[in-house]
Amino acid sequence: MKHELVLVLDFGGQYNQLIARRVRECGVYCEVKPYTTPLSELKAMNPIGIIFTGGPNSVYLNTSPQVDPEIFTWGIPILGICYGCQLMAHSLGGLVTPAQEDTAREYGKTTTYYDTSCKLFAGLPAEGISWMSHGDYMAKVPQGFALVGHTEMCPNAAIADESRGFYGVQYHPEVNHTEHGVAMIRNFLYEACHAKGDWTMGDYCKSAIAAVREKVGDGKVLLALSGGVDSSVAAALLAEAVGKQLTCVFVDHGLMRLNEGDEVEAAFSKWDINFVRVDAETRFLLKLAGESDPETKRKIIGEEFIRVFEEESKKIGAVDFLAQGTIYPDVIESGAGDAETIKSHHNVGGLPDFVDFKDIIEPLRMLFKDEVRQLGRELGLPEYLVSRQPFPGPGLAIRIIGDITKEKADTLRLADFIFREEIAKAGEDKNLNQYFAVLTNTRSVGVMGDGRTYDYTLALRAVTTADFMTADWARIPYDVLDKISVRIVNEVPGINRIVYDITSKPPATIEWE
C-alpha cells in the first residue's frame, strides 16, 4: 500500500526526529531527509507537504544550510519551524538579521498570540505558551506573507502565505512545552496539505508482511534475535510472513543481563519457529579484549555478530537473507550522508563492508520505538514482551566504560540486577521507560569495615520518555535510591561508590556509550 507522504527536511536541529514522530501521531506517514538530498529525489517521492526543521545556524551566513528555491515552485504546502521559518523568509525575499540586544531574541516558554483565522491555528485558543529558541530576527517578511502570530518581543512569531500554502513559526510546535503544538501540526497536515490520514499500524502490518513475502519468495531467512522488543516484533512479523523459512538465532555474547540468556530461550522455545542459541561469550570477549573506544566496541560486536550468523547459516544450509530488528532511531543516530553520527548502532553503522548474504531484511527500519510496540500488539505478542524496556544489541559492552573483562561484566550484571529488582519492588518500574546501571572506569577511595578500598564507581541511569528521541531523567524517590545503593555496595564486590545520572536527552543520550 502506498501511503501519503510528508517530508521532513533536516537542517540540523535537536528536535528534528520529534517532528517526524508528531506527524505520524497525526496519522500521516513521513520520512526525514537531509537538506542536501537532491531535489529530483525529493520530488520523485511525491510528498503532499514538506516541513523545514530548526537548526543551529544563521541563514544569512554563506556557510549555512540552504535550499534550492525551486522547491517553492512545486505547489506543495511547506511549514518552516524556527531556522526553517527564517530560511523560508530568506529564500523568498525577506530579511533575517541578528536580533538586537533585549529585542526579538527569545528562549524558553513564551506567551504567544495567534490569528485563529489562519488555517494553522483554526479551532485553537488565540493565546498560549510556545517554546522559543532563536537568536535571529525576521526584520522583513517576504511579499505575500501575513503576520499570524506574535509575542510581546517579536511581532512575527508566525507568518503565512495561505495562497501558496507556506507557513512559518519561530517557535517549536513539536515539543511538549508548546501548548496545542501538535494540534498546529495536525492543522498543517489536514487543513493545508489536505491529508487523509492513511498511516495506521494495521495497514503497515499487512503491507510489511506482503513486502517480506515478495522479497523472500521461497528463500530462507536468518533473524538475529536478541530477545528485546525490536527483534521479538521482527520475529513475529517474519514468522507470519514466511513461517518455517525463518530461523531465529540468539547469540549469547556473554554481555547479557543476569539470567537473560535462559529467559530468552525459555520465551521463544514456546514459539513454532526454528530457534538456535549460540554460546559465544569467549569469542566476543577475546575480540573485545583491551578495547576501550565505544565506537570501536560497537563495530567489533557488529562484525562478530555477522560472522556468527554466517557460520550458523552454513549449518542450516543455503540461507539467503539476514534479518534484523533495526528501527528508525538506530538509522538516524548512526548517520547517513552528511548527517552527523551520534553513535553507530551495531546493526546499522557497525556492519562490516562484506556480508555473506544475498540481502539484509529490516522490516522495522522506518518505525519509531512506540510504533514497534503497536505493531507487536497487532501481531498478537504478549504485553510483557511488547512493553519490555530496551536493551542495546551490544549489551553490557556499552555499559562498561573502558576495556571489557568477564570480571567487569559479572560485576555489572549483579549490580544491574539489584537496581532493577529494587525498582520493581518499589513499584517504580511502572513510572520508568528505561533504567540500568553503568560500570564507570573511575575508581575512588572508600572505607569498608576498618579498611581502605579503592574500587569502581557505579552510575545508575533512569529516564522517562514517550519516543526515546528525547528523554527526561527520572525522579526516583531518595529512599529507593538509598536501598539500591546500600545493597549494591554490600553485595557486589569491587564497587564502593554509587552516583545517579540527572542528565536529560538532549544534551545526553540515554545510553552512556
Sequence and secondary structure as in RCSB ss.txt:
>XXXX:A:sequence
MKHELVLVLDFGGQYNQLIARRVRECGVYCEVKPYTTPLSELKAMNPIGIIFTGGPNSVYLNTSPQVDPEIFTWG
IPILGICYGCQLMAHSLGGLVTPAQEDTAREYGKTTTYYDTSCKLFAGLPAEGISWMSHGDYMAKVPQGFALVGH
TEMCPNAAIADESRGFYGVQYHPEVNHTEHGVAMIRNFLYEACHAKGDWTMGDYCKSAIAAVREKVGDGKVLLAL
SGGVDSSVAAALLAEAVGKQLTCVFVDHGLMRLNEGDEVEAAFSKWDINFVRVDAETRFLLKLAGESDPETKRKI
IGEEFIRVFEEESKKIGAVDFLAQGTIYPDVIESGAGDAETIKSHHNVGGLPDFVDFKDIIEPLRMLFKDEVRQL
GRELGLPEYLVSRQPFPGPGLAIRIIGDITKEKADTLRLADFIFREEIAKAGEDKNLNQYFAVLTNTRSVGVMGD
GRTYDYTLALRAVTTADFMTADWARIPYDVLDKISVRIVNEVPGINRIVYDITSKPPATIEWE
>XXXX:A:secstr
    EEEEEE S TTHHHHHHHHHHTT EEEEEETTS HHHHHHT  SEEEE   SS TTSTTS    GGGGGS 
  EEEETHHHHHHHHHTT EEEE  TTSS EEEEEEEEE TTSGGGTTS SEEEEEEEESEEEEE  TT EEEEE
 SS TTSEEEETTTTEEEESB TTSTTSTTHHHHHHHIIIIIS       HHHHHHHHHHHHHHHHTT  EEEE 
 SSHHHHHHHHHHHHHHGGGEEEEEEE S S TTHHHHHHHHHTTSSSEEEEEE HHHHHHHHTT   HHHHHHH
HHHHHHHHHHHHHHHH    EEE    HHHHHHH  TTS  S   TTTTT  S   SSEEE TTTT  HHHHHHH
HHHTT  HHHHT     TTGGGGTB SS  HHHHHHHHHHHHHHHHHHHHTTGGGT SEEEEEEEEEEEEEEETT
EEEEEEEEEEEEEE SSSSSBEE    HHHHHHHHHHHHHHSTTEEEEEE    BTTS SS  
